[in-house]
Amino acid sequence: KKTNAHERLIKMAKKVYLSPSNQTKNEYAYGNTTEDVQCGKIAKACKAALERNGVEVMLGQYDTMQNRCAESDKFGADLHVPIHTNAYNKTVSGTRMFSYNLSGEGYKACKAIFARLAPITPGTSENIKPYPGLYEVRTPSAPTVYIECDFHDVPAVAKWIIENTTLIGETIAHGICDYFGIKFKEDSTTKPVTSNTLYRVQVGAYTNKTNAEAMLAKLKLAGIDGLFHPAEAKVI
């Protein structure tokens, strides 16, 4: 009986509360848009991907942090996930994540999501840090993964975020599934390429050679082939 009860517990659907930024005045350096709009799109894509993988999701955005944390607790979330984009000095960029400490479940979840998200984002200034002072980190009953996807005050990065909200949401969901031990199911509506035509995808353009080389190194660590073209200042 104990074994059966344990198996039923394992099979129970995990619950994730997504809390995208509601900051309507944080303007992007490109695209005449704001943080709340783009983070809302990321969260919706993440919700769809998680639900495709059997995860129960609640998404809250335009309410107070107090109400969202209370709603997350009432929902019985196994993971609380605020989704934001960052800003600093219009040059720094990269994925940043915050957990309550560096030893709990929030940190484990951060590492799982970071391993998926950091390799695809344009910036290189990336880390996971404890930040118990953040309200949405310390308040929810569930472990929290506070995500700053990348920096929207850098025009090229802002453009990338706008053009890749679905990719970002799917990638966050993939990391969450990794944390829960769920084998991630890709979107079946995405059809594979069947022609012999090859398409090049540029993931960054830099005026600084060091930054370009750092991005190429990041791609290789993620198992992605890349080419460096100094004359064109591109990593493709």
N, C-alpha and C positions, 0 to 999 in steps of 0.2 A: 504493500500500500504506500509506503514511503517513497518507493521508486516511482510509482505511477503519479503520485502527487508532485514529485520533483520534475518529472517529464512534462506534466501539464503546465507547471510554472514556467519552464523553459519555453514552451510553445506559445505562451501568452504574448499577444502583440505588445511590442514596446511602444511607449508614448513619448513624443517629442513636442515641446512647445517652442515654436518659432516666434521671435520677437524682433522683427525688422525695425530699423530706425524710423522714427516719426519726425525727424528734423527737417522741416520744410524750408528752412532758411539757409541750410548748408548748400551753397551753390557749387555746381561742378565747373571746372575750368574749361570744359568743352560741352557742347550740346544743349545749352540753355535748359538744364534740368537740375534736379536737386537730389540730395542723399535719400530722402524718404521715397521718392519715386523709384529710383534704381534698386534700392534695398528691398522694396516691396516686390519688384519683379524677380529678384533673386530668391526671395522667400517663397514666392508662388511656385517657381520652378523646383525649388528644394522640396516643397510640400508634395508636389506631383510625383517626384522621384521616390520620396520616402513611402508614399502611399502605394506606389507600384511595387514596392518591396515589402509590403505587409506591415508597415509602421503606421500607427495611429498618430495623427498630427492635429494640433490646434495652432492656429496662426492669429496672433494679435498684433495690431500696429498702432492705430490712432486712439490710444488711451493712455492714461498715466502709467508710469512704471510700477507704481504701487498696485494698481488694478491688474496689470498684466502678471505681476508676480503672484498675486492672490489667485488669479485665474489659472495660472500654471500649477499651483499647489492643489487647487480644487480638481483640476484635470487629472492629477496624479502623475505628472510628467516624470519620466525616467531621465530626461535630459532637457535642460533649458538653454536655448540657443539664441541670444541676441545677434543680429546681423547688421553690421555697419560698414561704412567706408570712412577713411581717415583723411586728415589734412594736417599739414605742419608748415613747411617753408617753401612749397612749390617745387622742391627738387627731390626730397626724400620720398621713396616709395617702397612698398613691399607689404607682405602679409604679416599682421600682428594678431596674436591671440592672448586672451587673459583667462586665468582660472583662479580659484580661491587660494590654492597653494600648489606646490610642486610634488605632492604625494598622493592626492586623492583621485577620485574618479573623474572629476572635471579635467584634471591635467591629463589623464589617460585618454579622455575623449579629445582634448585639444591636440594631442600628439597624432591621433588617428586622422583627424580632419586636416591638420597642418601638413601631414605627409602627402595628402592628395592635393590640397589647394595651393600651397606655396610653390610647387614646381611649375604651375601653369600661369601664375600671376606675373606681370612684367617686372615688378620691383625686386630689389635684392636685399633691402634692409628689413630682415624678417626675424621674428622670434616669438617665443611663448614666455609670458611672465606672470607671476602671481600678482593679482590686483584686488585684494579683498575689500578695498575701499569703494569699489564701484557698486552701486545699489543693486544692479541686476546680477552681480556676482555673489554678493553676500546674502541676499534676501531669499531667493527661491529655495524650497526644500530640496529640489533636484540638483544634481551637479550641473554647473554652468560652464558652457563654452562661449565666451564672448569673442566674436569674430570681427576684426577690422580687415576686410577683404584686401584692400590696397588703398592708395592715396588719391582722392579725387581732385586735389588741387594741382596735380601735374597733368597738363592737357593731354599728352599721349596716353597716360594711364586712365584718365577719365574717359577718353574715347574707347579704350579697350574694355573698360567695365560696361559701358553702355552697349557695346556690340556683343558682349559675352555674358549677359545676365543668366541666360539659360544654362550655359556651360558652368558658370560659378555655382548656381543652385544645384545642378546635378552633381558637381564635384563635392560640395559640402555634404550632400546626401550620401554619396559614396563613402566618405570618411566616417559619417555617423554609422552606416551599416557595418563598416570595418570594426568600429568600436563595439557594436552589439554582437558581432560575430555572425552577421547576416551576409550571405553571398549576394552581391549586388547584381540586380538585373538591369541591363541597359535598356534604353528606350527602343522598343521594337519598331517604332515608326521611322527610326533613322535607318535608311537603306544604305547598304554598302556600295562602294563604287565598283561598277562592273566593266567600265571601259578601260582601255589601255592608256588613257590620258593621265598625265601626272600633274598635280597642282602644287605649287609652292605656297607655303603659308609663312608670312613674316610675323614673328612674335615680338620683335623689338627693333628700334632704330635709335642709335645713340651717337652723340657727338663726342662722348668720352670713351676711348678704347677700352679702358679698364672695366667699365660697366658692361660693354658689349661682350667682353671675354668672360665676365662673371655670369652673364645670362647663358652663354654657350655652355659653360661648365655646369650650370644648373640643369639645362636640357639633357646633357649627357648623363648626369646623375639620375635623372628620371627615366633613362632608357630611351630618350628621343634623339635621333640623329640630327645634327645641325651643321651648317656651313657658315664660315665667317668670311665676309667680303669687305675688307678694309676700305677699298676704293668707293664702295657705295654706303659705307657705314651701316651695314645691315647684318643681322643674324637671322638666317632663314632656315 
